Amino acid sequence: MTNATWFLFIGAVLLFMALTSAPIKRLPLSTAIVYLSIGMLLGPTFADQFHFNPLEHSAFLEVVTEVAVLISLFGAGLKLAAPVGHRIWWLPFRLATFSMVFTVALTAVIGVALLDLPLGAAVLLGAILAPTDPVLATDVQLKGPGDDDRLRFTLTGEAGLNDGTAFPMVMLGLGLLGLHELGDNYSRWLLVDVIWATTCGLGVGGALGAATAWVIYKLAERGMESELVDDFLGLGLIATSYGLSLLLLGYGFLAVFAAAFMLHRVEVRLSTPALPVGNPSGETADSSGRPGHMSKSSLLLVEQLERLGEVALLLMVGGMLFADSWQLTYVMTALLLIFVVRPVSVFAGLLGSSGKLITKSMVGWFGVRGIGSFYYLMYAIQHGLAEPLATQLVSVVLVVVTMSIFLHGISVTPMMNIYAKRKGSGDD
């Protein structure tokens, strides 16, 4: 396709989505299915009008997916208004840690037994596919800071946390393949890749987010809030927290998530010192009637950028798929991951928790895979993953993500309707 054709193609897609957004929203499926279907229709699977090779363009794809995940994580952090100590955080924390480890372990077993992968590649595959996606799961995530639905909070919190907690497992997989230093008896991996990188990411991001909120508050006290450029503030905080965390060998994804969370929490806390008891979000109006004004403005921007990134990336995913991509072992891997690994890992990780059965069941189903998995895969390729392994992992991830988008996208509306009815009746 020529440059002119690309502009025509992208413009036509954007116009189509803009003009048909209302009727599409009424359909019992996610918009991600529409974007991916357009990419598959015009890609090698059907019309073969364009083809995007992820191995040849892995460096570009790494950056694009990286930015998309960062923007989405920032948006997720802004929506989570409950304080860290609140009990509502317990479920997403367990999902992002215990369930994450279960998922990686079970997927690694499938990788060795079904896909004939070496152990290191199997662990890497598990780490790539373990995190749920913050970009494509918007239909089941919080609608905004005032939304305190337990299921949506759990899925949003998990997506925000596990894109950072997956990184230690990615580094473990690379280390087992000889592409990363693990240290004697895994000492370096444990101390640097697990403890330090996680703590550093959360600490750097949280500190920058809180400091930014404090500066905004002080400027507002002096009547200078209107001079702030909301768009620059959000994007600047994303880039600063991410860059500083990486320089200090921390996990930048966690830093961006923590920065957004603390920006909103501290901004609301400073502007509303007397919060109502029993309200986990603490979302009350200050004297100006605008609690968290700056973080809300930033959220509007990142949501628009998130939608643009979703369109572009899913069109590219459609351009990666061939008709012969659908090998039986890859399809079986996807089905096992969606119908067995995810539910088992969720219930194992939440064993003994106080969450309702309907909430746990819905969480067990909505383990949406997507753009985050492609980032980790491109990251591994850029760190020296051998081409034969890279080719195989690309094919597996493409099939898993595609099936996840279709299965979860078709089921989201009816299942969320069932959840709303069960929740309203108080039925477990």
C-alpha positions in Angstrom: 0.0 0.0 0.0 1.3 3.5 -0.9 1.3 6.4 1.5 -1.8 7.8 -0.2 -3.6 4.5 0.2 -2.7 4.2 3.9 -4.0 7.7 4.6 -7.2 6.8 2.7 -7.6 3.5 4.5 -7.0 5.0 8.0 -9.2 8.0 7.3 -12.0 5.8 6.1 -11.8 3.6 9.2 -11.8 6.6 11.6 -14.8 8.2 9.7 -16.6 4.9 9.7 -16.1 4.4 13.5 -17.1 8.0 14.2 -20.3 7.9 12.2 -21.3 4.4 13.4 -20.2 4.6 17.0 -23.8 4.9 18.4 -25.3 1.8 16.6 -22.1 -0.2 17.3 -22.4 0.5 21.0 -25.9 -1.0 20.9 -24.6 -4.2 19.5 -23.8 -7.1 22.0 -20.1 -7.0 21.2 -17.0 -4.9 21.9 -15.6 -2.3 19.5 -12.3 -4.2 19.6 -14.0 -7.0 17.5 -14.9 -4.4 14.9 -11.4 -3.0 14.6 -9.8 -6.5 14.5 -12.3 -7.7 12.0 -11.5 -4.8 9.6 -7.8 -5.6 10.0 -8.3 -9.3 9.2 -10.6 -8.5 6.3 -8.0 -6.3 4.6 -5.0 -8.3 5.8 -3.5 -11.6 4.7 -6.3 -13.7 6.0 -8.8 -12.4 3.4 -8.2 -9.5 1.0 -4.4 -9.4 1.5 -4.2 -5.7 1.0 -1.5 -5.2 3.6 0.8 -7.3 5.8 2.5 -6.2 9.0 5.5 -8.4 9.9 6.1 -8.3 13.7 9.6 -9.7 13.5 10.8 -7.2 10.9 9.2 -4.3 12.8 9.6 -5.5 16.4 11.4 -2.4 17.5 8.6 -0.1 16.2 5.9 -2.4 17.5 7.6 -2.5 21.0 7.5 1.3 21.2 3.9 1.6 19.9 2.6 -1.1 22.3 4.6 0.4 25.1 3.0 3.8 24.7 -0.4 2.3 24.4 0.0 0.4 27.6 1.4 3.4 29.4 -1.6 5.6 28.4 -4.0 2.9 29.4 -2.3 2.3 32.8 -2.4 6.0 33.6 -6.1 6.0 32.8 -6.7 2.9 35.0 -4.8 4.6 37.9 -7.0 7.7 37.7 -10.2 5.7 37.9 -9.2 3.8 41.1 -10.3 6.2 43.8 -10.3 3.9 46.9 -7.4 4.3 49.3 -4.7 1.7 49.4 -5.7 0.4 52.8 -9.3 -0.2 51.8 -10.4 -3.9 51.8 -11.6 -3.5 48.1 -7.9 -3.6 47.1 -7.4 -7.1 48.4 -8.8 -9.0 45.4 -6.8 -7.1 42.7 -3.7 -7.5 44.8 -4.1 -11.3 45.1 -4.9 -11.5 41.4 -1.8 -9.6 40.4 0.5 -11.7 42.6 -0.7 -15.2 43.5 -3.0 -15.7 40.5 -0.3 -14.3 38.2 2.2 -16.9 39.4 -0.4 -19.7 39.0 -1.1 -18.5 35.4 2.6 -18.4 34.5 3.2 -21.9 35.9 0.1 -23.5 34.3 0.9 -21.8 30.9 4.5 -23.0 31.1 3.3 -26.6 31.6 1.1 -26.2 28.5 4.1 -24.7 26.6 6.3 -27.6 27.4 3.7 -30.4 27.0 1.7 -29.1 24.0 3.9 -26.7 22.2 7.2 -28.6 22.8 8.9 -25.4 24.1 12.1 -25.4 26.2 11.5 -24.4 29.8 12.7 -20.9 29.5 10.5 -20.2 26.4 7.5 -21.8 28.2 8.0 -19.6 31.2 8.4 -16.6 28.9 5.2 -17.5 27.1 3.4 -17.7 30.5 4.7 -14.3 31.5 3.6 -12.8 28.1 0.1 -14.2 28.3 -0.5 -13.9 32.1 -1.3 -10.2 32.4 -4.8 -9.0 31.6 -4.9 -6.1 29.2 -5.7 -2.6 30.3 -6.2 -1.4 26.7 -8.9 -3.9 25.5 -10.7 -4.5 28.8 -12.4 -1.0 29.1 -15.9 -2.6 28.8 -15.5 -4.4 32.1 -13.4 -1.7 33.9 -14.4 1.3 36.0 -16.2 4.0 34.2 -14.6 6.7 36.3 -13.4 7.6 39.8 -16.9 7.7 41.2 -17.6 4.1 40.1 -17.0 1.7 43.1 -18.5 -1.5 41.6 -16.5 -4.4 43.1 -16.2 -6.4 39.9 -15.1 -3.4 37.8 -12.7 -2.3 40.5 -11.1 -5.7 40.8 -10.6 -6.0 37.0 -9.3 -2.5 36.7 -6.9 -2.9 39.7 -5.7 -6.2 38.4 -5.0 -4.8 34.9 -3.1 -1.9 36.5 -1.0 -3.9 38.8 -0.2 -7.1 36.8 1.3 -5.2 33.8 4.1 -4.5 36.3 4.1 -7.7 38.3 4.5 -9.7 35.1 7.8 -8.2 34.4 9.8 -10.3 36.9 8.4 -13.4 35.2 9.4 -12.1 31.8 13.0 -11.5 33.1 13.0 -15.0 34.6 12.0 -16.5 31.3 14.7 -14.5 29.5 17.2 -15.6 32.1 16.4 -19.3 31.7 17.1 -18.8 28.0 20.5 -17.2 28.7 19.3 -13.7 27.7 19.3 -12.1 31.2 21.5 -12.4 34.2 19.8 -14.2 37.1 22.7 -14.4 39.5 23.8 -17.3 41.7 20.8 -19.2 42.9 18.6 -16.5 41.3 19.8 -14.0 43.8 20.1 -11.1 41.3 16.7 -11.8 39.9 15.1 -11.9 43.3 16.8 -8.8 44.7 16.8 -6.6 41.6 14.1 -7.8 39.3 11.5 -8.7 41.9 12.1 -6.6 45.1 13.9 -3.5 43.9 12.3 -3.0 40.6 8.8 -3.4 42.0 9.4 -1.2 45.0 11.2 1.4 43.0 8.5 1.6 40.4 5.7 2.0 42.9 7.7 4.4 45.0 8.9 6.7 42.2 5.5 6.9 40.6 3.6 7.4 43.8 6.0 10.2 44.9 5.8 12.0 41.6 2.0 11.7 41.5 1.6 13.0 45.0 4.0 15.8 44.5 2.2 16.9 41.3 -1.1 16.9 43.1 0.4 19.1 45.9 1.8 21.6 43.4 -1.6 21.8 41.6 -3.3 22.4 45.0 -0.8 25.2 45.9 -1.2 26.8 42.5 -5.0 26.7 42.9 -4.7 28.4 46.3 -3.0 31.3 44.5 -5.6 31.4 41.8 -3.2 30.0 39.2 -4.9 26.7 38.4 -6.3 28.0 35.1 -2.8 28.6 33.8 -2.1 24.9 33.9 -2.3 23.0 30.6 -4.2 19.8 31.5 -3.0 17.8 28.4 0.7 18.5 29.1 0.3 17.7 32.8 -1.0 14.2 32.2 1.4 13.3 29.4 4.3 14.9 31.3 3.6 12.9 34.4 3.4 9.7 32.4 6.8 10.4 30.7 8.5 11.6 33.8 7.5 8.8 36.1 8.2 6.2 33.4 11.6 7.6 32.5 12.8 8.1 36.1 11.7 4.7 37.1 13.6 3.1 34.2 16.7 5.1 35.0 16.6 3.7 38.6 16.0 0.1 37.3 12.4 0.1 38.4 9.3 -1.1 36.5 8.0 1.9 34.6 4.5 0.4 34.1 4.0 0.3 37.9 5.4 3.8 38.2 2.9 5.3 35.7 0.0 3.4 37.4 1.1 4.6 40.8 1.6 8.1 39.6 -1.9 8.4 38.3 -3.4 6.8 41.4 -1.6 9.1 43.7 -2.3 12.2 41.6 -6.1 11.6 41.9 -6.0 10.4 45.6 -3.9 13.3 46.9 -5.7 15.9 44.7 -9.1 14.8 46.1 -7.7 14.5 49.6 -6.3 18.0 49.6 -9.5 19.6 48.2 -11.9 17.6 50.3 -10.4 17.2 53.8 -13.6 15.8 55.4 -14.5 12.6 53.5 -17.7 10.8 54.2 -17.4 7.6 56.3 -18.1 4.4 54.3 -17.5 5.8 50.8 -14.5 3.9 49.4 -13.9 6.4 46.6 -14.1 9.5 48.8 -15.5 11.3 45.7 -17.1 14.4 47.2 -17.2 18.0 45.9 -14.9 20.6 47.3 -15.8 24.3 47.7 -15.3 24.8 44.0 -17.4 21.7 43.1 -14.5 20.2 41.2 -12.7 17.5 43.3 -9.8 16.0 41.3 -10.4 18.5 38.4 -6.9 18.1 37.0 -6.8 14.3 37.1 -10.3 14.2 35.6 -9.1 16.4 32.7 -6.1 14.2 32.2 -8.4 11.1 32.1 -10.5 12.6 29.3 -7.3 13.0 27.2 -5.9 9.6 27.9 -9.2 7.9 27.1 -9.2 9.6 23.6 -5.5 8.5 23.0 -6.4 5.0 24.3 -9.1 4.7 21.7 -6.8 5.8 18.9 -4.1 3.4 20.0 -6.7 0.6 20.1 -7.8 1.2 16.5 -4.2 1.4 15.2 -2.9 -1.7 17.0 -5.8 -3.9 16.3 -5.6 -3.1 12.6 -2.0 -4.1 12.8 -2.9 -7.3 14.6 -5.3 -8.1 11.8 -2.5 -7.5 9.3 -0.3 -10.1 11.1 -2.7 -13.0 10.8 -2.6 -15.5 8.0 -5.1 -18.2 7.3 -2.5 -20.8 8.3 -1.8 -19.1 11.6 -4.6 -21.2 13.2 -2.6 -24.4 14.0 -4.5 -26.9 16.2 -2.0 -26.7 19.0 -2.2 -22.9 19.1 -6.0 -23.0 19.2 -5.9 -25.6 21.9 -3.5 -23.4 23.9 -5.8 -20.4 23.6 -8.8 -22.5 24.7 -7.0 -23.9 27.7 -5.8 -20.5 28.7 -9.2 -18.9 28.5 -11.4 -21.8 29.8 -9.1 -23.6 32.2 -6.0 -21.6 33.2 -7.6 -18.3 33.9 -10.5 -19.6 36.0 -8.3 -22.0 38.0 -5.7 -19.4 38.7 -8.3 -16.9 39.8 -10.1 -19.3 42.2 -6.7 -20.5 43.5 -5.4 -17.0 44.1 -8.7 -15.9 45.7 -9.0 -19.0 47.9 -10.4 -18.0 51.3 -11.3 -14.4 50.2 -14.6 -12.9 51.1 -15.6 -12.0 47.5 -18.9 -13.3 46.2 -19.1 -16.3 44.0 -20.6 -14.2 41.1 -17.7 -11.7 41.3 -15.1 -14.5 41.4 -16.7 -16.2 38.4 -16.9 -13.1 36.4 -13.3 -12.3 37.2 -12.3 -15.8 36.2 -13.9 -15.3 32.8 -12.8 -11.8 31.9 -9.1 -12.3 31.7 -8.8 -10.3 28.5 -5.5 -10.7 26.6 -4.3 -8.0 24.2 -1.8 -5.2 23.6 0.2 -5.8 26.8 1.1 -9.3 25.6 2.4 -8.0 22.4 4.6 -5.5 24.3 6.2 -8.2 26.4 6.7 -10.3 23.3 8.4 -7.5 21.3 10.5 -6.7 24.4 11.8 -10.3 24.4 12.5 -10.2 20.7 14.5 -7.0 21.1 16.5 -8.6 23.9 17.8 -11.4 21.7 15.1 -14.0 21.5 16.1 -16.5 18.8 14.1 -16.2 15.6 12.6 -19.7 15.5 11.3 -19.3 19.1 10.2 -15.7 18.3 8.3 -16.9 15.3 6.5 -19.6 17.3 5.7 -17.3 20.2 4.3 -14.7 17.8 2.0 -17.2 16.2 0.7 -18.5 19.6 0.2 -15.0 21.0 -1.6 -13.8 17.9 -4.1 -16.7 18.1 -4.6 -16.3 21.9 -5.2 -12.6 21.7 -7.5 -12.9 18.7 -9.6 -15.6 20.3 -9.7 -13.6 23.5 -10.9 -10.5 21.8 -13.7 -12.4 20.0 -14.8 -14.6 22.9 -14.7 -11.9 25.5 -16.0 -9.2 23.2 -19.1 -11.3 22.3 -19.8 -12.3 25.9 -19.2 -9.0 27.6 -22.7 -7.4 27.2 -24.8 -10.5 28.1 -22.5 -11.5 31.0 -22.4 -8.0 32.5 -26.2 -7.8 32.2 -26.4 -11.0 34.2 -24.0 -9.7 36.7 -26.0 -6.5 37.1 -29.2 -8.5 37.7 -27.5 -10.8 40.2 -25.9 -7.9 42.0 -29.3 -6.1 42.2 -31.0 -9.1 43.7 -28.1 -9.6 46.2 -27.6 -13.2 44.9 -24.1 -14.7 45.3 
